[in-house]
């Protein structure tokens, strides 16, 4: 003889715990995704052709970025062309280019640190048909390291996996705490011989 009201009473706390954990996971991941900077535009635009190599490359984001960990590397036909550190003003990040940079294709690798501390990175390219004005410095400059290979997407993946493990552990704890030993009512027990 089954007692449906007892079965339902045992599963209510478990079902509530699963629903709350799933809601917390969804709300937490949506909040984390909204906190990261989003690239709104670049100057020069991705895939564009400029008449002259620009004096600077500018990235515009939806929110201001942090200076720590923010880096832009501009590579042209003659190698790296950036001149100094990236400059942050409000929601723009600007990298100045060397005078006398040659015409040709340019690749821009960038990494910024969002206000929540997570890095966001990407790349874009443009082409220049004429060199920039000025003379190229004759001294050999030190090479700059490339941005770290950890992108915002892989960091988000790790955070999602960590949240999944926490939710799984919480579900196991709730299951163990709400689980009651199975007992057979006295009227349903086998008679002893």
mmCIF file of the C-alpha atoms, coordinates in Angstrom:
data_MODEL
# 
_entry.id   MODEL 
# 
loop_
_atom_site.group_PDB 
_atom_site.id 
_atom_site.type_symbol 
_atom_site.label_atom_id 
_atom_site.label_alt_id 
_atom_site.label_comp_id 
_atom_site.label_asym_id 
_atom_site.label_entity_id 
_atom_site.label_seq_id 
_atom_site.pdbx_PDB_ins_code 
_atom_site.Cartn_x 
_atom_site.Cartn_y 
_atom_site.Cartn_z 
_atom_site.occupancy 
_atom_site.B_iso_or_equiv 
_atom_site.pdbx_formal_charge 
_atom_site.auth_seq_id 
_atom_site.auth_comp_id 
_atom_site.auth_asym_id 
_atom_site.auth_atom_id 
_atom_site.pdbx_PDB_model_num 
ATOM 1   C CA . UNK A 1 1   ? 0.000  0.000   0.000   1.00 0.00 ? 1   UNK A CA 1 
ATOM 2   C CA . UNK A 1 2   ? 1.539  3.291   -1.072  1.00 0.00 ? 2   UNK A CA 1 
ATOM 3   C CA . UNK A 1 3   ? 1.035  6.568   0.650   1.00 0.00 ? 3   UNK A CA 1 
ATOM 4   C CA . UNK A 1 4   ? 1.195  9.286   -2.059  1.00 0.00 ? 4   UNK A CA 1 
ATOM 5   C CA . UNK A 1 5   ? 1.014  12.123  0.467   1.00 0.00 ? 5   UNK A CA 1 
ATOM 6   C CA . UNK A 1 6   ? 4.251  10.870  2.109   1.00 0.00 ? 6   UNK A CA 1 
ATOM 7   C CA . UNK A 1 7   ? 6.042  10.579  -1.235  1.00 0.00 ? 7   UNK A CA 1 
ATOM 8   C CA . UNK A 1 8   ? 5.007  14.130  -2.186  1.00 0.00 ? 8   UNK A CA 1 
ATOM 9   C CA . UNK A 1 9   ? 6.041  15.492  1.197   1.00 0.00 ? 9   UNK A CA 1 
ATOM 10  C CA . UNK A 1 10  ? 9.546  14.013  0.823   1.00 0.00 ? 10  UNK A CA 1 
ATOM 11  C CA . UNK A 1 11  ? 10.075 15.389  -2.672  1.00 0.00 ? 11  UNK A CA 1 
ATOM 12  C CA . UNK A 1 12  ? 8.866  18.941  -2.031  1.00 0.00 ? 12  UNK A CA 1 
ATOM 13  C CA . UNK A 1 13  ? 12.055 20.116  -0.265  1.00 0.00 ? 13  UNK A CA 1 
ATOM 14  C CA . UNK A 1 14  ? 14.196 18.436  -2.924  1.00 0.00 ? 14  UNK A CA 1 
ATOM 15  C CA . UNK A 1 15  ? 12.258 19.957  -5.812  1.00 0.00 ? 15  UNK A CA 1 
ATOM 16  C CA . UNK A 1 16  ? 12.390 23.370  -4.146  1.00 0.00 ? 16  UNK A CA 1 
ATOM 17  C CA . UNK A 1 17  ? 16.164 23.054  -3.695  1.00 0.00 ? 17  UNK A CA 1 
ATOM 18  C CA . UNK A 1 18  ? 16.655 22.114  -7.364  1.00 0.00 ? 18  UNK A CA 1 
ATOM 19  C CA . UNK A 1 19  ? 14.512 25.044  -8.557  1.00 0.00 ? 19  UNK A CA 1 
ATOM 20  C CA . UNK A 1 20  ? 16.334 27.517  -6.279  1.00 0.00 ? 20  UNK A CA 1 
ATOM 21  C CA . UNK A 1 21  ? 19.752 26.237  -7.339  1.00 0.00 ? 21  UNK A CA 1 
ATOM 22  C CA . UNK A 1 22  ? 18.869 26.475  -11.034 1.00 0.00 ? 22  UNK A CA 1 
ATOM 23  C CA . UNK A 1 23  ? 17.491 29.996  -10.570 1.00 0.00 ? 23  UNK A CA 1 
ATOM 24  C CA . UNK A 1 24  ? 20.626 31.082  -8.695  1.00 0.00 ? 24  UNK A CA 1 
ATOM 25  C CA . UNK A 1 25  ? 22.835 29.659  -11.438 1.00 0.00 ? 25  UNK A CA 1 
ATOM 26  C CA . UNK A 1 26  ? 20.890 31.453  -14.179 1.00 0.00 ? 26  UNK A CA 1 
ATOM 27  C CA . UNK A 1 27  ? 20.818 34.776  -12.335 1.00 0.00 ? 27  UNK A CA 1 
ATOM 28  C CA . UNK A 1 28  ? 24.523 34.520  -11.425 1.00 0.00 ? 28  UNK A CA 1 
ATOM 29  C CA . UNK A 1 29  ? 25.656 33.775  -14.975 1.00 0.00 ? 29  UNK A CA 1 
ATOM 30  C CA . UNK A 1 30  ? 23.501 36.559  -16.440 1.00 0.00 ? 30  UNK A CA 1 
ATOM 31  C CA . UNK A 1 31  ? 24.919 39.076  -13.972 1.00 0.00 ? 31  UNK A CA 1 
ATOM 32  C CA . UNK A 1 32  ? 28.508 37.999  -14.708 1.00 0.00 ? 32  UNK A CA 1 
ATOM 33  C CA . UNK A 1 33  ? 27.975 38.264  -18.446 1.00 0.00 ? 33  UNK A CA 1 
ATOM 34  C CA . UNK A 1 34  ? 26.525 41.762  -18.105 1.00 0.00 ? 34  UNK A CA 1 
ATOM 35  C CA . UNK A 1 35  ? 29.524 42.942  -16.068 1.00 0.00 ? 35  UNK A CA 1 
ATOM 36  C CA . UNK A 1 36  ? 32.079 42.368  -18.852 1.00 0.00 ? 36  UNK A CA 1 
ATOM 37  C CA . UNK A 1 37  ? 33.001 45.165  -21.246 1.00 0.00 ? 37  UNK A CA 1 
ATOM 38  C CA . UNK A 1 38  ? 31.610 44.897  -24.768 1.00 0.00 ? 38  UNK A CA 1 
ATOM 39  C CA . UNK A 1 39  ? 33.483 46.310  -27.764 1.00 0.00 ? 39  UNK A CA 1 
ATOM 40  C CA . UNK A 1 40  ? 31.166 48.832  -29.438 1.00 0.00 ? 40  UNK A CA 1 
ATOM 41  C CA . UNK A 1 41  ? 33.452 50.014  -32.248 1.00 0.00 ? 41  UNK A CA 1 
ATOM 42  C CA . UNK A 1 42  ? 36.991 50.535  -33.515 1.00 0.00 ? 42  UNK A CA 1 
ATOM 43  C CA . UNK A 1 43  ? 38.790 53.278  -35.387 1.00 0.00 ? 43  UNK A CA 1 
ATOM 44  C CA . UNK A 1 44  ? 39.810 52.356  -38.028 1.00 0.00 ? 44  UNK A CA 1 
ATOM 45  C CA . UNK A 1 45  ? 36.895 49.948  -38.478 1.00 0.00 ? 45  UNK A CA 1 
ATOM 46  C CA . UNK A 1 46  ? 37.508 46.212  -38.742 1.00 0.00 ? 46  UNK A CA 1 
ATOM 47  C CA . UNK A 1 47  ? 38.254 45.223  -42.347 1.00 0.00 ? 47  UNK A CA 1 
ATOM 48  C CA . UNK A 1 48  ? 38.436 48.829  -43.571 1.00 0.00 ? 48  UNK A CA 1 
ATOM 49  C CA . UNK A 1 49  ? 41.008 50.430  -45.877 1.00 0.00 ? 49  UNK A CA 1 
ATOM 50  C CA . UNK A 1 50  ? 42.549 53.738  -44.764 1.00 0.00 ? 50  UNK A CA 1 
ATOM 51  C CA . UNK A 1 51  ? 44.305 56.149  -47.144 1.00 0.00 ? 51  UNK A CA 1 
ATOM 52  C CA . UNK A 1 52  ? 47.139 56.666  -44.632 1.00 0.00 ? 52  UNK A CA 1 
ATOM 53  C CA . UNK A 1 53  ? 48.302 54.664  -41.631 1.00 0.00 ? 53  UNK A CA 1 
ATOM 54  C CA . UNK A 1 54  ? 46.458 56.360  -38.746 1.00 0.00 ? 54  UNK A CA 1 
ATOM 55  C CA . UNK A 1 55  ? 48.349 58.052  -35.926 1.00 0.00 ? 55  UNK A CA 1 
ATOM 56  C CA . UNK A 1 56  ? 46.400 55.950  -33.438 1.00 0.00 ? 56  UNK A CA 1 
ATOM 57  C CA . UNK A 1 57  ? 44.040 53.016  -33.039 1.00 0.00 ? 57  UNK A CA 1 
ATOM 58  C CA . UNK A 1 58  ? 40.982 53.563  -30.821 1.00 0.00 ? 58  UNK A CA 1 
ATOM 59  C CA . UNK A 1 59  ? 38.644 50.981  -29.287 1.00 0.00 ? 59  UNK A CA 1 
ATOM 60  C CA . UNK A 1 60  ? 35.296 52.077  -27.842 1.00 0.00 ? 60  UNK A CA 1 
ATOM 61  C CA . UNK A 1 61  ? 33.559 49.979  -25.178 1.00 0.00 ? 61  UNK A CA 1 
ATOM 62  C CA . UNK A 1 62  ? 30.159 50.117  -23.507 1.00 0.00 ? 62  UNK A CA 1 
ATOM 63  C CA . UNK A 1 63  ? 31.838 50.847  -20.125 1.00 0.00 ? 63  UNK A CA 1 
ATOM 64  C CA . UNK A 1 64  ? 35.213 52.185  -18.966 1.00 0.00 ? 64  UNK A CA 1 
ATOM 65  C CA . UNK A 1 65  ? 38.013 49.619  -18.651 1.00 0.00 ? 65  UNK A CA 1 
ATOM 66  C CA . UNK A 1 66  ? 40.663 49.263  -15.947 1.00 0.00 ? 66  UNK A CA 1 
ATOM 67  C CA . UNK A 1 67  ? 44.257 50.213  -16.793 1.00 0.00 ? 67  UNK A CA 1 
ATOM 68  C CA . UNK A 1 68  ? 45.778 47.112  -15.193 1.00 0.00 ? 68  UNK A CA 1 
ATOM 69  C CA . UNK A 1 69  ? 46.089 44.325  -17.767 1.00 0.00 ? 69  UNK A CA 1 
ATOM 70  C CA . UNK A 1 70  ? 44.850 46.505  -20.629 1.00 0.00 ? 70  UNK A CA 1 
ATOM 71  C CA . UNK A 1 71  ? 47.055 46.181  -23.717 1.00 0.00 ? 71  UNK A CA 1 
ATOM 72  C CA . UNK A 1 72  ? 46.861 46.806  -27.463 1.00 0.00 ? 72  UNK A CA 1 
ATOM 73  C CA . UNK A 1 73  ? 49.390 45.338  -29.904 1.00 0.00 ? 73  UNK A CA 1 
ATOM 74  C CA . UNK A 1 74  ? 49.378 46.647  -33.472 1.00 0.00 ? 74  UNK A CA 1 
ATOM 75  C CA . UNK A 1 75  ? 51.366 44.639  -36.011 1.00 0.00 ? 75  UNK A CA 1 
ATOM 76  C CA . UNK A 1 76  ? 52.032 45.896  -39.545 1.00 0.00 ? 76  UNK A CA 1 
ATOM 77  C CA . UNK A 1 77  ? 54.290 44.915  -42.445 1.00 0.00 ? 77  UNK A CA 1 
ATOM 78  C CA . UNK A 1 78  ? 57.410 45.993  -40.508 1.00 0.00 ? 78  UNK A CA 1 
ATOM 79  C CA . UNK A 1 79  ? 56.430 44.376  -37.189 1.00 0.00 ? 79  UNK A CA 1 
ATOM 80  C CA . UNK A 1 80  ? 54.934 45.923  -34.090 1.00 0.00 ? 80  UNK A CA 1 
ATOM 81  C CA . UNK A 1 81  ? 53.906 49.545  -34.569 1.00 0.00 ? 81  UNK A CA 1 
ATOM 82  C CA . UNK A 1 82  ? 52.459 50.619  -31.194 1.00 0.00 ? 82  UNK A CA 1 
ATOM 83  C CA . UNK A 1 83  ? 54.159 53.529  -29.447 1.00 0.00 ? 83  UNK A CA 1 
ATOM 84  C CA . UNK A 1 84  ? 53.925 53.493  -25.640 1.00 0.00 ? 84  UNK A CA 1 
ATOM 85  C CA . UNK A 1 85  ? 51.196 52.221  -23.368 1.00 0.00 ? 85  UNK A CA 1 
ATOM 86  C CA . UNK A 1 86  ? 47.497 52.261  -24.149 1.00 0.00 ? 86  UNK A CA 1 
ATOM 87  C CA . UNK A 1 87  ? 45.648 55.389  -22.995 1.00 0.00 ? 87  UNK A CA 1 
ATOM 88  C CA . UNK A 1 88  ? 42.268 55.013  -21.271 1.00 0.00 ? 88  UNK A CA 1 
ATOM 89  C CA . UNK A 1 89  ? 39.781 57.894  -21.317 1.00 0.00 ? 89  UNK A CA 1 
ATOM 90  C CA . UNK A 1 90  ? 36.208 57.163  -20.221 1.00 0.00 ? 90  UNK A CA 1 
ATOM 91  C CA . UNK A 1 91  ? 35.045 54.202  -22.335 1.00 0.00 ? 91  UNK A CA 1 
ATOM 92  C CA . UNK A 1 92  ? 37.795 54.456  -25.014 1.00 0.00 ? 92  UNK A CA 1 
ATOM 93  C CA . UNK A 1 93  ? 41.214 52.837  -25.150 1.00 0.00 ? 93  UNK A CA 1 
ATOM 94  C CA . UNK A 1 94  ? 43.726 54.387  -27.558 1.00 0.00 ? 94  UNK A CA 1 
ATOM 95  C CA . UNK A 1 95  ? 47.120 53.149  -28.758 1.00 0.00 ? 95  UNK A CA 1 
ATOM 96  C CA . UNK A 1 96  ? 49.412 55.557  -30.631 1.00 0.00 ? 96  UNK A CA 1 
ATOM 97  C CA . UNK A 1 97  ? 51.353 54.241  -33.645 1.00 0.00 ? 97  UNK A CA 1 
ATOM 98  C CA . UNK A 1 98  ? 54.952 54.891  -34.682 1.00 0.00 ? 98  UNK A CA 1 
ATOM 99  C CA . UNK A 1 99  ? 55.502 57.762  -37.124 1.00 0.00 ? 99  UNK A CA 1 
ATOM 100 C CA . UNK A 1 100 ? 56.555 56.530  -40.567 1.00 0.00 ? 100 UNK A CA 1 
ATOM 101 C CA . UNK A 1 101 ? 54.642 53.227  -40.272 1.00 0.00 ? 101 UNK A CA 1 
ATOM 102 C CA . UNK A 1 102 ? 54.564 51.557  -43.716 1.00 0.00 ? 102 UNK A CA 1 
ATOM 103 C CA . UNK A 1 103 ? 51.524 50.953  -45.887 1.00 0.00 ? 103 UNK A CA 1 
ATOM 104 C CA . UNK A 1 104 ? 49.982 47.489  -45.878 1.00 0.00 ? 104 UNK A CA 1 
ATOM 105 C CA . UNK A 1 105 ? 47.848 45.190  -43.735 1.00 0.00 ? 105 UNK A CA 1 
ATOM 106 C CA . UNK A 1 106 ? 47.627 45.746  -39.959 1.00 0.00 ? 106 UNK A CA 1 
ATOM 107 C CA . UNK A 1 107 ? 46.425 43.394  -37.234 1.00 0.00 ? 107 UNK A CA 1 
ATOM 108 C CA . UNK A 1 108 ? 45.305 44.671  -33.833 1.00 0.00 ? 108 UNK A CA 1 
ATOM 109 C CA . UNK A 1 109 ? 45.262 42.330  -30.809 1.00 0.00 ? 109 UNK A CA 1 
ATOM 110 C CA . UNK A 1 110 ? 43.644 43.822  -27.736 1.00 0.00 ? 110 UNK A CA 1 
ATOM 111 C CA . UNK A 1 111 ? 42.911 42.901  -24.152 1.00 0.00 ? 111 UNK A CA 1 
ATOM 112 C CA . UNK A 1 112 ? 41.110 45.061  -21.609 1.00 0.00 ? 112 UNK A CA 1 
ATOM 113 C CA . UNK A 1 113 ? 40.224 44.458  -18.000 1.00 0.00 ? 113 UNK A CA 1 
ATOM 114 C CA . UNK A 1 114 ? 36.534 44.958  -17.221 1.00 0.00 ? 114 UNK A CA 1 
ATOM 115 C CA . UNK A 1 115 ? 35.412 46.825  -14.124 1.00 0.00 ? 115 UNK A CA 1 
ATOM 116 C CA . UNK A 1 116 ? 34.697 43.446  -12.467 1.00 0.00 ? 116 UNK A CA 1 
ATOM 117 C CA . UNK A 1 117 ? 38.345 42.415  -13.021 1.00 0.00 ? 117 UNK A CA 1 
ATOM 118 C CA . UNK A 1 118 ? 37.785 39.881  -15.813 1.00 0.00 ? 118 UNK A CA 1 
ATOM 119 C CA . UNK A 1 119 ? 39.864 40.202  -19.001 1.00 0.00 ? 119 UNK A CA 1 
ATOM 120 C CA . UNK A 1 120 ? 38.121 40.554  -22.350 1.00 0.00 ? 120 UNK A CA 1 
ATOM 121 C CA . UNK A 1 121 ? 40.117 40.212  -25.572 1.00 0.00 ? 121 UNK A CA 1 
ATOM 122 C CA . UNK A 1 122 ? 39.778 40.175  -29.323 1.00 0.00 ? 122 UNK A CA 1 
ATOM 123 C CA . UNK A 1 123 ? 41.346 41.189  -32.607 1.00 0.00 ? 123 UNK A CA 1 
ATOM 124 C CA . UNK A 1 124 ? 40.570 43.136  -35.746 1.00 0.00 ? 124 UNK A CA 1 
ATOM 125 C CA . UNK A 1 125 ? 42.431 44.258  -38.865 1.00 0.00 ? 125 UNK A CA 1 
ATOM 126 C CA . UNK A 1 126 ? 42.634 47.070  -41.382 1.00 0.00 ? 126 UNK A CA 1 
ATOM 127 C CA . UNK A 1 127 ? 44.754 48.028  -44.396 1.00 0.00 ? 127 UNK A CA 1 
ATOM 128 C CA . UNK A 1 128 ? 46.533 51.322  -45.157 1.00 0.00 ? 128 UNK A CA 1 
ATOM 129 C CA . UNK A 1 129 ? 47.384 52.337  -48.732 1.00 0.00 ? 129 UNK A CA 1 
ATOM 130 C CA . UNK A 1 130 ? 50.028 54.970  -47.767 1.00 0.00 ? 130 UNK A CA 1 
ATOM 131 C CA . UNK A 1 131 ? 52.576 55.180  -44.937 1.00 0.00 ? 131 UNK A CA 1 
ATOM 132 C CA . UNK A 1 132 ? 52.056 57.544  -42.024 1.00 0.00 ? 132 UNK A CA 1 
ATOM 133 C CA . UNK A 1 133 ? 53.943 60.858  -42.083 1.00 0.00 ? 133 UNK A CA 1 
ATOM 134 C CA . UNK A 1 134 ? 57.204 61.208  -40.186 1.00 0.00 ? 134 UNK A CA 1 
ATOM 135 C CA . UNK A 1 135 ? 60.399 59.219  -39.864 1.00 0.00 ? 135 UNK A CA 1 
ATOM 136 C CA . UNK A 1 136 ? 60.619 55.784  -38.390 1.00 0.00 ? 136 UNK A CA 1 
ATOM 137 C CA . UNK A 1 137 ? 62.875 55.608  -35.332 1.00 0.00 ? 137 UNK A CA 1 
ATOM 138 C CA . UNK A 1 138 ? 66.199 53.984  -36.213 1.00 0.00 ? 138 UNK A CA 1 
ATOM 139 C CA . UNK A 1 139 ? 66.858 52.548  -32.734 1.00 0.00 ? 139 UNK A CA 1 
ATOM 140 C CA . UNK A 1 140 ? 65.825 48.974  -32.098 1.00 0.00 ? 140 UNK A CA 1 
ATOM 141 C CA . UNK A 1 141 ? 62.905 48.843  -29.758 1.00 0.00 ? 141 UNK A CA 1 
ATOM 142 C CA . UNK A 1 142 ? 62.132 46.135  -27.250 1.00 0.00 ? 142 UNK A CA 1 
ATOM 143 C CA . UNK A 1 143 ? 59.445 43.703  -28.275 1.00 0.00 ? 143 UNK A CA 1 
ATOM 144 C CA . UNK A 1 144 ? 56.195 43.688  -26.385 1.00 0.00 ? 144 UNK A CA 1 
ATOM 145 C CA . UNK A 1 145 ? 54.598 40.483  -25.272 1.00 0.00 ? 145 UNK A CA 1 
ATOM 146 C CA . UNK A 1 146 ? 51.341 39.403  -26.855 1.00 0.00 ? 146 UNK A CA 1 
ATOM 147 C CA . UNK A 1 147 ? 48.129 39.365  -24.860 1.00 0.00 ? 147 UNK A CA 1 
ATOM 148 C CA . UNK A 1 148 ? 47.495 36.299  -22.727 1.00 0.00 ? 148 UNK A CA 1 
ATOM 149 C CA . UNK A 1 149 ? 45.734 33.459  -24.466 1.00 0.00 ? 149 UNK A CA 1 
ATOM 150 C CA . UNK A 1 150 ? 43.041 33.288  -21.803 1.00 0.00 ? 150 UNK A CA 1 
ATOM 151 C CA . UNK A 1 151 ? 40.054 35.047  -23.291 1.00 0.00 ? 151 UNK A CA 1 
ATOM 152 C CA . UNK A 1 152 ? 36.888 36.258  -21.639 1.00 0.00 ? 152 UNK A CA 1 
ATOM 153 C CA . UNK A 1 153 ? 35.040 33.254  -23.024 1.00 0.00 ? 153 UNK A CA 1 
ATOM 154 C CA . UNK A 1 154 ? 37.345 30.696  -21.412 1.00 0.00 ? 154 UNK A CA 1 
ATOM 155 C CA . UNK A 1 155 ? 37.242 32.577  -18.108 1.00 0.00 ? 155 UNK A CA 1 
ATOM 156 C CA . UNK A 1 156 ? 33.446 32.514  -18.285 1.00 0.00 ? 156 UNK A CA 1 
ATOM 157 C CA . UNK A 1 157 ? 33.590 28.788  -19.020 1.00 0.00 ? 157 UNK A CA 1 
ATOM 158 C CA . UNK A 1 158 ? 35.673 28.168  -15.883 1.00 0.00 ? 158 UNK A CA 1 
ATOM 159 C CA . UNK A 1 159 ? 33.298 30.246  -13.748 1.00 0.00 ? 159 UNK A CA 1 
ATOM 160 C CA . UNK A 1 160 ? 30.331 28.327  -15.176 1.00 0.00 ? 160 UNK A CA 1 
ATOM 161 C CA . UNK A 1 161 ? 31.987 24.992  -14.423 1.00 0.00 ? 161 UNK A CA 1 
ATOM 162 C CA . UNK A 1 162 ? 32.786 26.101  -10.872 1.00 0.00 ? 162 UNK A CA 1 
ATOM 163 C CA . UNK A 1 163 ? 29.184 27.230  -10.358 1.00 0.00 ? 163 UNK A CA 1 
ATOM 164 C CA . UNK A 1 164 ? 27.952 23.883  -11.705 1.00 0.00 ? 164 UNK A CA 1 
ATOM 165 C CA . UNK A 1 165 ? 30.141 21.982  -9.240  1.00 0.00 ? 165 UNK A CA 1 
ATOM 166 C CA . UNK A 1 166 ? 28.870 24.118  -6.348  1.00 0.00 ? 166 UNK A CA 1 
ATOM 167 C CA . UNK A 1 167 ? 25.237 23.532  -7.379  1.00 0.00 ? 167 UNK A CA 1 
ATOM 168 C CA . UNK A 1 168 ? 25.871 19.797  -7.676  1.00 0.00 ? 168 UNK A CA 1 
ATOM 169 C CA . UNK A 1 169 ? 27.430 19.688  -4.195  1.00 0.00 ? 169 UNK A CA 1 
ATOM 170 C CA . UNK A 1 170 ? 24.492 21.639  -2.764  1.00 0.00 ? 170 UNK A CA 1 
ATOM 171 C CA . UNK A 1 171 ? 22.032 19.207  -4.342  1.00 0.00 ? 171 UNK A CA 1 
ATOM 172 C CA . UNK A 1 172 ? 23.902 16.237  -2.864  1.00 0.00 ? 172 UNK A CA 1 
ATOM 173 C CA . UNK A 1 173 ? 23.877 17.845  0.591   1.00 0.00 ? 173 UNK A CA 1 
ATOM 174 C CA . UNK A 1 174 ? 20.145 18.627  0.340   1.00 0.00 ? 174 UNK A CA 1 
ATOM 175 C CA . UNK A 1 175 ? 19.430 15.078  -0.813  1.00 0.00 ? 175 UNK A CA 1 
ATOM 176 C CA . UNK A 1 176 ? 21.390 13.533  2.052   1.00 0.00 ? 176 UNK A CA 1 
ATOM 177 C CA . UNK A 1 177 ? 19.876 15.869  4.666   1.00 0.00 ? 177 UNK A CA 1 
ATOM 178 C CA . UNK A 1 178 ? 16.267 15.338  3.525   1.00 0.00 ? 178 UNK A CA 1 
ATOM 179 C CA . UNK A 1 179 ? 16.551 11.608  2.910   1.00 0.00 ? 179 UNK A CA 1 
ATOM 180 C CA . UNK A 1 180 ? 14.876 9.496   5.526   1.00 0.00 ? 180 UNK A CA 1 
ATOM 181 C CA . UNK A 1 181 ? 15.436 5.802   6.043   1.00 0.00 ? 181 UNK A CA 1 
ATOM 182 C CA . UNK A 1 182 ? 12.879 3.612   4.425   1.00 0.00 ? 182 UNK A CA 1 
ATOM 183 C CA . UNK A 1 183 ? 10.544 1.984   6.867   1.00 0.00 ? 183 UNK A CA 1 
ATOM 184 C CA . UNK A 1 184 ? 7.710  -0.376  6.258   1.00 0.00 ? 184 UNK A CA 1 
ATOM 185 C CA . UNK A 1 185 ? 4.563  0.322   8.265   1.00 0.00 ? 185 UNK A CA 1 
ATOM 186 C CA . UNK A 1 186 ? 3.807  -2.406  10.829  1.00 0.00 ? 186 UNK A CA 1 
ATOM 187 C CA . UNK A 1 187 ? 0.636  -3.514  9.031   1.00 0.00 ? 187 UNK A CA 1 
ATOM 188 C CA . UNK A 1 188 ? 2.622  -4.194  5.817   1.00 0.00 ? 188 UNK A CA 1 
ATOM 189 C CA . UNK A 1 189 ? 5.469  -6.170  7.337   1.00 0.00 ? 189 UNK A CA 1 
ATOM 190 C CA . UNK A 1 190 ? 5.943  -9.862  6.644   1.00 0.00 ? 190 UNK A CA 1 
ATOM 191 C CA . UNK A 1 191 ? 4.946  -11.994 9.555   1.00 0.00 ? 191 UNK A CA 1 
ATOM 192 C CA . UNK A 1 192 ? 7.856  -13.553 11.329  1.00 0.00 ? 192 UNK A CA 1 
ATOM 193 C CA . UNK A 1 193 ? 8.045  -17.270 11.188  1.00 0.00 ? 193 UNK A CA 1 
# 
